[in-house]
Amino acid sequence: MEQIRIFLVDDEPMAIRHIKRVLGEEQETYQIVGTAENGRQVLEKLEACRPDMILADVCMPVMDGLELAGAVKEHYPEIKVILLTSYKDFSFVQQGIALGIAGYMIKNEITKEQVDSEIKRLFLQSKMEKEKNRTYFEKNLLNFLNHGEKSIVTFTAPEGCGISYAVISIFRKTPIRLSEIEEKEFRLDENQIETIVHSENMKCRAAVKVSSVSYCLIFYVRNLPSERQQQEQLCAVAGQIEGFLKEQKEEYVLLVSPANLTFDEIPSCFQRQRVWERYTHTLDKGHVWYSWEYEKEKNMGQQVDIWKWMEEIVDPVNREWKLDTAVEKLRRYRDTMPAETFLHIAKLLYQELLAKRKKSCLSTNELEKRIKYDFQNAEGLENWLSEEIKKTKRESETEGAQSYSEYIKGALDYIHGNYEKQISLEDISRYIGISESHLRRSFRRETGTTVVDYITRYRIEKAKRLLETGQYVIGEIYEKVGFSTSQYFSIVFKRYEKISPGQYQKKWSSQRE
């Protein structure tokens, strides 16, 4: 059970010591967050202490328990007040009930059991009320932020505040990874966020969860001599939130508005920040971005015809990707693409590079190890792809310089020209004029793979090109690339590509729509 935060108020030190002794036996349950001798002292400390409930004597100098209960009800309605009274003060308790106090205890009869029972009952009641009120408030607040509906949402600013507002959006950063990303919900404690800000001139009025990956914080900003001072205060608050998020070990991006918004400007500011939710891949991890750094957003949301984009980087003759051109194009258009589009294209480039290395009989071990690697940002992934493409090109040229023997060249020519037919080892060996055993040994020695595996890989690559066009059904493709049945083709395709032919074709067709 979480600790219950309690504030004690009594002008008799002995009474406070007695209640402390009773509560002290339950160190894990209760936390005394403050003490005071009268109601006025309590009000001065409440903002910093944030108790769940106040135990207050009825009769005190300066401000008594009834006056305190009324003030707390008006300014801090979520805090429960329990009056401590004696028999002769019972008429005051009746007035307290009319003011909305949560309960009362007779000072001379306080026992541990009574305190435990009453405080825990009220705490549970308070918690349920807070959750209900918060749900209602958040629903209305989201309507206000998304649609500008402000008829129900009103912010009563504390004295000296409310002249201006500020908005900070927190987004969980999209992982830059080539493997499938397991959707992880971004979880923050809204109540905790609201209380971590320590600033004399700012107060967090609301922290609301907007989506599974984002939160929105709205602040009061106290009047200061200049807008610059207000903005400096907001920057300091952003730093406090950044420190909190680092402790939570979350990868995030903070977007910070100007510090001089009017109430009516809050929705448009929020909606402007919300656009960034799908573009966090363009930003560094753990970074705070301020309103004057939003220049990138002018490119966001531009329509990108992915299919047309792809066609421009695929050789129209052999249907092979021009990988170096593709990476540079990806780099150039990065800021216009939502994260899901950017990562989809990057994964396609990676798969094409992987296939190219396999086709050239180059090692893919290092490439495959990076599949679960998290890159610092989108630029890091682009740079890595660019280097791997250059490396593959160099290695392919080196391999090409080490030309195959005439026999193996003949075998490859035969495979490339007859892959759509039923090819046997006997057919190839007869064509090039050597024995099957000689062909088997020589082919593995020179290419690094077996004849059967090479034929299968080659057929799968040809099948992928046909699937990508969207012009053929699987029942036509398997025959065009030399498989005997559709079922066997699907089994082999999934073994090599980890997805079925239908799923592969669906991924490509979704990009054409």
Order of alpha helices (4+ residues) and beta strands (2+ residues): beta-alpha-beta-alpha-beta-alpha-beta-alpha-beta-alpha-beta-alpha-beta-beta-alpha-beta-alpha-beta-alpha-alpha-alpha-alpha-alpha-alpha-alpha-alpha-alpha-alpha-alpha-alpha
